[in-house]
Every structure is written in C-alpha cells, then in structure tokens.
Amino acid sequence: MTIAKGDKIPDITLKTNGPNGPEDLSTGDFFAGRRVVLFAVPGAFTPGCSNTHMPGFVVNADTLSDKGVDAIACMAVNDAFVMDAWQKDQNAQAMTMLADGNAEFTRALGMELDASGGGMGLRCKRFALIANDGVVEYLGIDAKGVEASSAETVLANL
C-alpha cells in the first residue's frame, strides 16, 4: 500500500555519506520534530533526475528554507557512494542524500518501480512529499515527467 497524506513515515535505516564514508541514518530520527521535504528519483545521474528534478531543488533550496522547511532530502535506490558523487556533481550540498540501496524504504513507502525492462531492476517511483514531525502533509507522485514532484509544486503546497 502506498503511503498517503496523514500517514507516518516508516522508520527504516538508510545510508548517507558522512565525513568518514557511509553512515546509518534512521528515517524515524531524521523526520522527527521538523518539517522535511523528501524527493525521490528513479536513479542518480539519470537524465530526467539530473537535468530537471534535482536542479529544481538545488535552485529553490533557500526558498524552501524561507517557507519553513528544516531539511531537504533526496532519495534513490542507489548506494551511498553514488549518491555522494551525484550530490557533488549537482552542487546539492544543501540537501541530505539518502541511499536506499536495498529498496527497503522504497518498499515500506509502497513506491516500487519495476525498471527491469530497461535493465535497471527495482527502483523508486519519482515522488516528493512534505512531512511535518514524520507525518505526510503532501505527496506528489509522477508516472511520467516531473510535475507533481517538482520543487515548484512542493513550494506551492507549503
């Protein structure tokens, strides 16, 4: 079942890159007590994700903060090393990169995308959500393109 507005974000351990390499990050802790924008992409370095989705959040990071967002996170079914390299490539230091290498968080959210036809295996659907103290306030899922999950749409829903 897909997560919905009013649902609590599941507590799953993901990876993020710290000063000494990959570190565990509990989503329960990460979302607790603050307003977080999470956007997810089918894959780091893929064209739509690199050319459209990520840049919108990079450009609008300050505006999101000004509107009361405490943290911006980007998640993909990739490893922490790939997410770290993509963060550097996209100049996305204002956000936390979340590596869901085993797709555990993706499955817990009900956001699985079978991309095996393109040789990419199990991935995450493209989506964005706003969570306040771990409770979903907005959820936008894109079947194609980047509309419901764009930074501009997220801003309009704050």
C-alpha positions in Angstrom: 0.0 0.0 0.0 1.3 3.4 -0.9 1.9 5.9 1.8 -0.7 8.7 1.9 -1.3 12.1 3.3 -1.7 11.8 7.1 0.4 8.7 7.3 3.6 8.4 9.5 6.9 8.0 7.7 8.1 4.4 8.4 11.3 4.1 10.5 13.9 2.4 8.2 17.7 2.6 8.4 19.2 4.1 5.2 22.7 5.2 4.3 24.1 8.7 3.9 27.7 9.9 3.4 29.4 11.3 6.4 32.9 12.6 6.8 34.3 9.1 7.0 32.1 7.5 4.4 28.7 5.8 4.5 26.8 6.2 7.8 23.5 4.8 9.0 20.6 7.2 9.2 17.3 6.4 10.8 14.3 7.9 9.0 12.4 8.0 12.3 15.1 10.2 13.8 15.6 12.3 10.6 12.0 13.2 10.2 11.3 13.7 13.9 10.4 17.2 15.2 10.9 19.1 11.9 9.4 19.8 8.6 11.2 17.9 5.8 10.8 17.8 2.0 11.8 14.4 0.6 12.0 13.9 -3.1 12.8 10.6 -4.7 14.2 9.7 -8.1 14.4 6.5 -10.1 18.2 6.9 -10.2 21.1 9.2 -9.7 22.7 10.5 -12.8 19.7 9.6 -15.0 18.7 12.3 -17.5 15.3 13.5 -16.0 16.7 13.3 -12.5 19.9 15.2 -13.3 18.5 17.7 -15.8 15.2 18.6 -14.3 14.3 17.1 -10.9 17.4 17.7 -8.8 18.2 21.2 -10.2 14.8 22.5 -9.2 15.5 21.6 -5.6 19.1 23.0 -5.7 17.9 26.3 -7.1 14.9 26.5 -4.7 16.7 25.3 -1.5 16.8 28.8 0.1 13.1 29.5 -0.8 12.1 26.2 0.7 14.0 27.1 3.9 12.4 30.5 3.9 9.0 28.8 3.8 9.7 26.8 7.0 11.4 23.7 5.6 14.1 22.5 8.0 15.6 19.8 5.7 15.6 18.7 2.1 16.4 15.1 1.3 16.9 13.3 -1.9 16.5 9.5 -2.0 17.2 6.9 -4.6 17.7 3.1 -4.9 21.5 3.6 -5.2 24.4 3.2 -2.9 25.8 5.9 -0.7 28.9 6.4 -2.9 26.8 7.1 -6.0 24.6 9.4 -4.0 27.6 11.3 -2.7 29.1 11.6 -6.2 25.8 12.9 -7.6 25.4 15.4 -4.7 28.8 16.8 -5.7 28.1 16.7 -9.4 24.8 18.6 -8.8 26.2 21.1 -6.3 23.5 19.9 -3.9 25.3 20.4 -0.6 22.1 22.0 0.9 20.4 18.6 1.0 20.8 15.3 2.6 21.3 12.4 0.2 19.6 9.2 1.3 20.8 5.9 -0.2 18.1 3.2 -0.2 20.4 0.6 -1.8 18.2 -2.4 -0.9 15.0 -0.6 -1.6 13.7 -1.2 2.0 12.4 2.4 2.4 11.0 2.3 -1.1 9.0 -0.8 -0.3 7.9 0.5 3.1 6.5 3.6 1.3 4.9 1.4 -1.4 6.8 3.3 -4.1 8.4 0.4 -6.0 9.0 0.8 -9.7 9.9 -2.2 -11.8 12.5 -0.8 -14.2 13.9 -4.2 -15.2 12.7 -3.7 -18.8 15.4 -1.1 -19.1 18.0 -3.1 -17.2 17.7 -1.1 -14.0 15.9 -3.6 -11.7 13.8 -2.4 -8.8 13.8 1.4 -8.4 11.7 4.0 -6.7 8.9 5.9 -8.3 9.5 9.6 -8.8 7.8 11.5 -6.0 8.0 14.3 -3.5 6.5 14.7 -0.1 6.3 17.2 2.7 6.4 15.7 6.2 5.9 17.6 9.5 7.3 15.7 12.5 7.2 12.5 10.4 3.6 12.8 9.2 2.9 13.3 5.5 1.3 16.7 4.6 1.7 16.5 0.8 2.5 13.7 -1.6 3.0 14.1 -5.3 3.8 11.0 -7.5 4.7 11.3 -11.1 4.0 8.4 -13.5 5.8 10.4 -16.3 7.7 13.7 -16.3 8.4 15.9 -13.3 5.3 17.8 -12.3 3.7 16.5 -9.1 7.1 16.1 -7.5 8.9 19.2 -8.8 10.3 21.8 -6.4 7.8 24.4 -7.7 4.9 22.1 -6.9 6.3 21.4 -3.5 6.6 25.1 -2.9 3.0 25.7 -3.9 1.9 23.1 -1.3 3.8 24.6 1.6 
